[in-house]
Amino acid sequence: MRKFTLTLVFLFVSAMIFAQTYSPANEAAPASATNNSTKASSAKGNWTVQFTYPVFTTGTAGCETDGVNFYVARWNTDSIFKYSLTGTYISKFSVPGVSGLRDLAYDGHYFYGGKATNLIYKMKFDTTVPSLIGQITTPVVVRNICYNPAANSGAGGFWVGNWATDLVLVSRTGSTLATIPAATHGLLSTYGTAYDNVTPGGPYIWAISAGSPANTTIFQISVATGMQTGLSHDVTTDITAAGNLGGGLWIQPNIVAGTVTLGGLIQNDVIFGYDLASVIPDTFDISVSSLNIPNLVPIGQNVNIQGSVENNGLSTITAFHLNYSIDGGAAVTQNVTGVSIPSYTSYSFTHSTAWMPTSGFHNIKVWTSSPNGHADQNMSNDTLASSATGYNPSSSVQRMPLYETFTSSTCAPCVAGNINMQGLYANNPNKYVAIKYQMSWPGNGDPYYTLEGYDRRVYYNVSSVPHQFIDGGYDGNSSSVLQSDFDAAYSNPAFVDMSASLVMDTVTHHFTVGVYIDPKIDLPASARLFVGIVEKHTSNNVGTNGETDFYWVMKKMMPDGNGKVIGPKTAGTGFAEYTNYKFNGNYRLPANALSPINNATENSVEEFSDVIAVCWIQNYSTKEVYQSCYSSVTLGIADQHPEDIISATYPNPASDIVNFNIKMSKNEKVALNIVTASGQKIKDIDFGIQNTGVQKLSVDISTLESGVYFFKFNVGGAYFMKPVMIK
């Protein structure tokens, strides 16, 4: 599959702030995206945002306040930044003997923090010369920390922990007072914590994530049970962008007069604050939390509307209305009774009235109402939308699954992932299409890193390597892919047929890729064609993980990493697409990802004879891949752009006659070679001398079999090529 983008070097600077198991600017949980992800629970309550103030530098992660100023620490230096309570930057300082602080805590007199070791640093910030007061040795690594004033009979103590360790309450001398086992609290990537003795029913510990699947989600934990209460909030819904990571967390009264603020930092982004009282759930609040409706549904057959609802309120739900509509039509309502859904729990449903789809694309809306016969107090989460395409089951074609791998030659775990995938490819010949994106981390990253690979990473929100996607799904570790996953992907019917041909000039390295697409279903407006030039085997991009051979390495996306919009398209109407690219300059091996190839002047292709085009059709909104294919490769076609002289090709697809409008700048001889997608020349036509101006040339194709053909025009010794689909 393809995916290469024309890259400007200056854009690389912004992209390179991502590195080191998410990036050198951010600090993410080291195992943050190695398992299949699930979406964090939706917000309970209103979660009223009180303020957001931007921070101005990278590496910022820890955050705390004394009620007078905000203090922000950089996890990878000794810098601490001071901001006013209105977000104005004041100054930068450091504490002698302390660097790399993560989460921070404040006990009313001193600040405390850890740097991912078994030490708590006790510090004074609000003096002319900030100072280290002392150290406390702890039984666990201290990345997150919060102060509990009631601990140890009122002497105070600290809840501390690492990414996914036990949360341990330690005294001011470091002795263990209490423990919440990791298996009990269930958190996987905790960066900051805050102790809450304000909210009714507490005390609670609030924790914010810094890794997939919940990069910036805040969770509430009951200190009494050690378990998550079910109350959580994804900060990307109202404060920050997807892909960012949580940092420090704190609770402080009267930053906004008369309120208590639950606040913290999104790494490298903003200091934020929520009104703590506003997060308390409503009495009656039920939401649709997920839908389980296939993307493709058979026409004329019953399809169940399935999913789950979640009780976000304080009262147990015993009855509610479950509704759905198709394409904005009338509501289909089921009165669900006889259930018992306690607070913060889910209930799986199958609507009692099935849907019988018709052909084409459909919008599906599902919503809840009338929990326990009352008005829902938070209607913002009642509705969830989905879509599905009705298909004729007899029109299915064989699927060629697309395997997209994110990897790096500086990533030790990537070795096992690549070995696993290569073994599966070897055991499943002609049953897969593969492309790999070399990434810019850990360390300085892979020499064959590209910004187009980075585009793909952003699209999938990838925060760790190795990482694997199968037809836009799976979303897990490459080492965990099984033969059963291959079998399931290959047996899943497809409803788009496609083939492609790569035509390469061996001298100028000008590439033309023609793709024939035959949809058996309607393609939505969000359908895009992606084309990537991959080198099947490379060996020069050796890094630090011991790998010496690399396969299916992406070199260039055509036209770029965002693909080409091709939808909407109607089922049964085939069409052709083509794209061109010229590899410029000479080969260069970058030292690492810090100096990537500048496509305008150079390239990183080791052997042009070893390249192939990878093509796929993807729903850019849902990430579903409809179909993929490798190209055939034809060598020796010249590097002129066909649009320079072939102003129109019609009809395309064609069945009997295809016409070309040729723009002639002077009287010249014109000839035509018709070439198959595999490069076989099957027909020559001499059109003789054509006069200046636009000339219409017609070609009889009635004897040609269905498929993609390349029409190569020789106009006065210059070659121009156009793909045509014959049906």
N, C-alpha and C positions, 0 to 999 in steps of 0.2 A: 504494500500500500504506500501511497506516497504522502509525502509531507515535507516539503522543503520550502523555505521562504527566503526571498531576497532580503539579506540582512544588512543593516547599517550598523557599523561598529559602535557609533555613539549610543545606540539603543542598548547595547550590551551592558553598559555601565549600570543601568537601572536593573537589568535582569540579574546581574551578578551579586546583588545583595542577598540572593538566595543561595545558600550553600550549607554544608555540614548538617546532615540529617534534618534538614529543612532549609537552613541557610546560616551563614556566619552571623547574620544580623539577628535572626530569631533563634530561640533555643526551644526545640521541640523534643517531645518524648522519643527516645531512641527506637522504640518498637511501635511507633505511632500509627503506621498504616500497613501493618503486615497481615491483618485479618480483614475479612469481609466487614465492611462498615455498616452501621445502622444509624439512622437519624436520631439525634437526641430528642427527648421528650419536649413537646411544645410548652410554651410559657403557661404557668398557672397564675391567675391574677393579671393585673394591668401592666406591671413592670414599668412604672413611670420614670422616664429618663429625666434626671435633674440637671445634668450638665455633661458636656464632652469638651475636653481641652486637648489640642494636639501637642504631642511631644516632638522635638525637633531633630533628634539624632537616632541612629541605628544602635542596636544592641541593648536598648532600654527594655527592662523586664520587671525588676522589682519595683514596688511602690508602697508607700505608707504615708500617713499624715498624723501630725500631732494636734490637729485642729487649728493650726496657725499657718502652716505651709504644707505643700505636697513635696515628697522626696522620692526621686526616681533613680534607681541604680542600674548601671550597665553590667550585664552578666559576664562580659568578656574583657572588662577593664576595671580600673579602680575608681572610675568616675561616678559621682553622685550629683544629680541635678536638683536644684531647688526651684520650686514654682510657688507663686502665690495661690490662694484659694480661688482666685478668679482666672487661673491658668496662665498668668504672666511669668515668663522665665525670669529668674532673679540671678542665679549664679551657679557655678560648678565648683565642687570641692572633692577631696578624698580624705579618707581616714587612714593615717599612717599604720601600716601593718595589715591592712584589709584590702582585698580586691575580689572581683568576681561575685559580688553579692547577688543573690536571687531574691526570693520573697523576703519581706521585712515585717517586723512587728513593733508595737510601741506599748509600753506599760504605764504611760503617764509621766515618766521621767527620762527613760532611756530608750534607744532604738536597738533592735536585735535582728540578726539575720545570719544566714548560712551561705556558704559558697559550694554546696554539694560535697561537703566533707562532714565528719562527725563532730563538728564544732559549731557552737552558737557564739557569735561575736556580740558583745555588749558595748554600745557606742553612744557617744554624745554628739549630736548634730548641731544643736542650737547654741553653740559657743563660738567665740572668735576663731579659735583653732579647734576644729572637730577632733575628737580623740577616741581611742580604743580604751574602754574602761576595764574589760576583762573578757574571759572566755569560759564557756561551759562545754564540757565534753558530753556527748550524747550517745546512746546506743544505736542510733540509726543516722543515715546520711540526712542532712538538713538542706532541703531545697525549698519546701514550704514550711511556714511557721506562722502561728497565731498565738496571742497571749490570752490566757484564761485567768482572770483575777481571783476567782473563787477557789482555784486549785490549792491543794496542800494546806487545807484549813485556813484559807484566806491569805497565805503567803504568796500565792501566785505561781503559775507554771506555764509551760509552753507545749502546745500540740505541734509536733514536727513530723516530717516524713519526706520521702523522695517521690519519684514519679508514681509508682504503683505499690509502695511498701505499706507495712502497717503504719497507722497513725499512732504515735506514742506521746503520751503526756509526761513531760519530764519536769522535775523541780528546778529551782534556780541553781541547784548544785549538780544537776544532771541525773539524779536518780529517777527511775521509772515509777510513775504514779498510776498509770492506766494505759491500756492498749486497745485500739480498735483494729482487729486483723484486716489485712488487705482483702481477704476473701469475703469479709463481711461488708465492708464499705464499697467494694467493687469498682473503685476508680482506677483508671488505667494511665492517666497522664496528668497528674495534678501538679500545677505550678504554684498557685497561691491559695492561701486559706485565710478565713476570718472567723473569729469566735463571736457567736450571737447569743447574748443573754437578754435580748430585748423582745424578740418575737414570741408571742404566746405559744405554749407547748414545748418550749426549748428547755435547756440550751441546745443550740445547733452549731455545727461547723459548716460554713459555706466553702466550697472549693471550685476553682476554675481550671479548665482543661487547657493543655498546650500541645495537643496532638490529635490525629484522627482517632475515632470518627467524630469527635466533638471538639473541634479546635478551640472554640471560645465559649463553651457552655458552662454555666454556673450551676452547681448541684448543691442541694441541701442534705446534710447528714444529721440524724438524731444522735446526740451524744449518749443518750440513755441506751439505745439499741445498737448503735454503731452502723445502722443501715441507712441507705438513701431513703428519703421520705417520698420520693416521686416528684417533688417540687424542683423544677429546673427551668433554665432559660437559655436559649441560644442567642448570644449577643450579636450575631450577624444579622438578626432580624431587625435591629433598630439602631445599632451603633457602629459596627465595623463591617468590613468586606469579608467575603468568604476567603478562606486560605490564611487569614491572620491567626495569631495564637494568643492565648491568655497569658497574663503575667501576674503581678502582685494583686492581692485582694485585702480589703480592710473594711471596718465598720466604724463610723465616727458620727457623733451627734452634732447638730447645729452648724454644719457647713452651710446648709440651707436652713434658715431659722425655723425652729419648731419641728424639725424632722430629724430622723436618723438616716444616714446614708450608707448603703452598701455600695462600695466603690472599689476601683482598682485600675489596672492598666492593661490595655491591649498592646502587646509588644510592638514597639516602634511606631505606634499609631496614636492612641489617645488615652488620657486619664478620663475616667467616666464615673458617674454616680447615679444610682437608682434610689428612689424613695423606698426604704426598707418596708414601710407599712403597706406600700402598694403591691407587694408581691404576694400578700396573703390571698389565698384563693377565694372566689365567690362561693356562695352556697350551692348554686345550681349552674354548672358549666360542663357541658359535654361536647366533645369535639370529634370530628373524623380525623384519625391519626394516620391511617394508611389505606390504600386501595390495592386490591389484588385482582386486576383485570388484565387479561392478555393484550399485548399490543396488536396482535392479529386475531380476529375472531371470525369463525366460519359463518357465512350467510345462510339464513334459513334454519339455523339451529339455535337452541336455547343456550344463552350464556349467562352465568350467574354473576350478579353484582356482589362482590365480596370485599372485605377489608376488615378494619378494626376501628372501634371508637374508644375514646379515653375519657374517664371521669376526672375532670380537672377541678371539681368543686369539693366542698366539705361534706355534702350529704351523699349517702349511698344512693345510686340511681337504680330504681326498680322498674321504670318504664320510660320509653321515649319514642318519638317518631323518627323513622329512618326513611329518607326520601332520595329519589334520584330522577334526573331528567336527561334525555338524549337530544343533543343539538338544539337546546333551548325549548324543547317541547313541554308538554304537560307533566306535572310532578306525579311520580308513582310512589305512593306512601304506604309504609307498613307500620302499624302500631305495635311496637315491640313491648311485650309485657312478660312478667314472671322472671325477670332477671335480677341479679344482685351485683352491682358494680361498685365496689368501695372506692373511696378517694384514691386518686393517683394510680388506678389500675385500668387495664384495657379489657375489651370484650370483642371477640371476633364475631363477625356477622356474615350471613348470606341472606340477601334480600329475598323475601318470599315470592316476589314476582320476577321471573327471569326476563331477560331482554333477548329479542330475536333480531340480530343485526341485518341490515341491508348492505349492499356493496358500497364501498367507498369509505372515506374518512369521517369519523364521528367524534364529537365532543361529549364527554360524560361528566355530569356534575352530581355529586353525592353530598347530602347535608343532613344534619340532625336538627331536631326541634322538640320543644315541650318536655324537657326532662322532669319526670315525676309530675307532669301536668302543669309545670310552671314555665314562665318565660326564661329563656336562657340568658344569664346575666353577662355573658361575654360572647357575643355573636361573631366576633372576628375570627374565631377558630372553628366555626361550625361546618364550613364547606371545604371540600377537597375536589379538585378537578383532575380528570384523566382523559385519555383519548385512545381510540382503537380504530383499526381499519378492517372493514369487512372484506373477506376474500372468498373466492370460490375454491374449495379444497382441491378440486381437480386441476387447478392451475399452478400448483407448487412446482418448484424446480430444486435441484440439488444446491444446498448451501455450501459455500466455501468459507468457513469461519475465519475471522480476522483476529490475530494474536498480536497485541501491542505490548511491548515490554519496555519498561523504564529501568535503566541499568547504568553502571559506570565501572570503568576499569580501576577506580579507586575504592570500590565498595567490596569489602571482603564477603559479606553474605551473598553478593550477586553471583559469585562463582557457582554456588550450589544451585541458584535459580537458573542460570544459563545452562548448566549441565542437565538439569531436569528438563528444560524446554527442548534442548537439542535432542535428547533421548526420545522425547515424545514425537518430535518432528520426524526423526528417523523411523520410528515405529508406525507412523501414519502418513506415508507418502501420498501426495496429491489430495490431502484432506485438510489442508491448512493454507493460510496466507500469513506471513510473518513480517513484522517490522520492529526495529529496536531504536529507542531514543537514548543516546548516551547523555548522561546528566552532568551537572556542574558541581556536584558534591558527592560524597564527603571530601574534605580537603579541597584541593584546587580542581577536582573534577577530571572528566575524561577529555582528552585532546580533541575528540570528534564531537564535542558538545556544539549544538547549534541553537540559535534563538527560536527556530521553528520547532525544535524539540521542546523548548521551554514553553512555546505557545500551547503545545499539546499537554504539557504538564499542568499548566494553568487551567485548561479546559476540563481536565479530570480531577483537579485539586489534589495532585499527588504530592505527598510530603515525606515519603521514604522510598528507598530502593533496597532490594529489587521490588518491582511492582508490576502486576500483570492485569491486563484487561482482555476479555474475550468477547468479541462483538459488542464492545462498549459496556459490557457488564463484568461480572466476576469480582473485580476490584480487590485483589488480594496479592499475596506473596507468590512470586514465580516458582518458588520451591514447593509450594503446596498444590500445584496443578496436578491432577490425576488423569489416568487414562479414561476414567469415567466422565471427566469433564470434557475431554476430547470427543468421546462418543456422543455425549448429550449435545454438544455444539454441532457436530456433523449431522446428526439425525434430525435437528430442528429444521423444518422445511423453510425454504426461502420463497419469496414472491417477487423477486427482482432477478432477472438474468442479466449478466454483463460479461463482456470480453474486452480485451484491450491489446493494443500493439504499440511498442516503442520503436520509433525510427530514429537512428542515431547516425550523424555524420562523424565518421571516424577521424577526420582531420580537424574539423572546427569544433567538435563536441557540441553541436547544436542538436537538441532533443525535441522530437515531436511525439506526443502521446495521444493516440486516438482511442476513445472508449465508446463502445456501443452498449446502450442500456435499454433493456426491454422490460418495463414494469408490468407485472401481472396484477398489481393493485395501484390505486391512486397514491401518488407521492405527495406529501404535504409541502407547504411553502418552506418548511424548515429543513427539507432534504438538501444535502450538499454532497458534491463529488469531491473526494480527496485523491490526490495523486502524489505519490512519493517515490523518488529515485533512491533505491537502496543498493548498497554494495554487498553482495552475497557473502563475501569473506574478506575481512581485513586483519592485519597483523601488526600495523605500525602504532596503533593507539594503546600501547602497553602502559599500564599505570602501576599501582602498588598492590593489587590484589592477587598477583601471580598468573592471571590470564594472559595468554599469548595469541589466542585465536578468537576472533569475534565474528558473529554472523548476523546477516540481515540488518546491517547498520544504515540508518537513514542518513542521506547526504543532502537532499534538497526536496522541498515541497513545491509542487507546481499548481497554481502560481505561488501560493504561500501556505502558512500553517492554518489558515482559517478556511481553506477549501473554497469551492465555487458553488454558489447557490444554483440549484437546478430545478427546484420545485416551484409551484405545483406542477405535477404531470398526471395525465390521465392513464388509467390502466389500459393496456393493449396497444398503446401507441409508442413504438420504439423510437429512439433518437440517438444521435451521436454527439459527443463532445470531444474537443481536442484542446491541448495546451502545449505551449512551446517554452523551452528554456535553453540557454547556452551557458555551459560551464566556461568561465573566463580564466585567463591567466594560467599559471603553472601550479603544480602540486606543492602544498606546504603542509608540514606536520606541526601543528601548534604544540607548544610546550605543555599546555594544559588548557582547561576551560577558561582561563583568564584572558587568553588571546585567541578567540575563535576565528575561524575562516571568515574573511570579508569576501562575500560572493561576487562583489563588483570587480575584484582584481585577481582572485585566486580560487583554488579549489582543494579539496582533500580526498579526491578519488584516487585510490591506489592503482586500480586497473579498470579502465573504461570498458574493457571486454567482459567485466564481471558484474555489470550493473543490470538492473531490471526495474521495471515500474510496478509499484504496488498500488492498486486502485480500490476504492470502496465508496459505497453510498451510505451516508449516515444521517439520521434525524438529529440535527444539531441541538434541538431542544431536549429530547429525551435520551440522547446518546445511543439509541438503538442503531446497530449496523444492519442494514438490509441485505447487503451482499458485498463480496470482495473478490478480487482476482489478481493474479500476476499477469503481466503483459508478455506477449511474444516480443522478440527483439529482431529488428531488421537493421543491417549496417549499410552505410554508404550513401544515404540520401542527403542532398545538399541542404544548406542551412538557411535558405531564404524563408521569410515568413509568408505563408500562403495568403494572408489577408492583404498583403501588399499588391496582389495582382488578381486574386480570385475574389471578386466583390460579392458574389452570391452563388449558392449551391442549392438547387431545388428540383423536385422535393427531396427531402432527406429526413427520414428514410424514403427510399424509392423502390419501385418494383419492376417497371418496364423501361422508362426513360429517365435519366438524370441530366439536368441542365447546369451549365456553369457560365457565369458572366465573367469574362476575362478582360481586365483593363490593359489595353495595349498603348504604350507610350510612343511606339513607332511601328512601322510595318515590319513584322518578323515572322519567322517560321515557328509553328506551334505543333508539338507532338505530345502524345499521352501514353504512359505506361500504367496499366491497372495491376496492382499488387495485392495479394491476400494479406491477412493479418499476420501470417507466419512468414511473409517475405517472398512468396513465390510469385513471379511475374506470369500473368495469365493472358494479357492482351495488350497489343500495341496499336495505336491509332495515329495516323498522320493527318493533321488538319491543314497542312500547307501554310502559305503565307496569309496571315491575318492582318487586317488594316488597323491603323491608329483609331483609338476609341474603345468603347465597351462592345465586345463581341460575344454573342451567345453561341456556345458550343454544346451540342446535344449528343449524349452517348446512349446507345442501346444496351441495356443491362438485362434484358429479359432472359438470357440464357445462363446468367450467373446464379449460383445457389445463395441462400440467405446467409448473411453474416456481415462483418465489417471488412471493407476494402479501402485501400489507399490509392487515390488517383494522383499520379505524379506527372505534372505538366512540365515539359521542356519548352521554355519561352525564350528563344534566341540564345540558348545555351545556359540559361538560369533555370533552376528547378524549384517548383512550388508544389506542395502536396496538400491534399484535402481528404479527410476520412469521409466515407459515405456508408451508410447502413442500407443494406439491400434486404428486403423482406419478402 
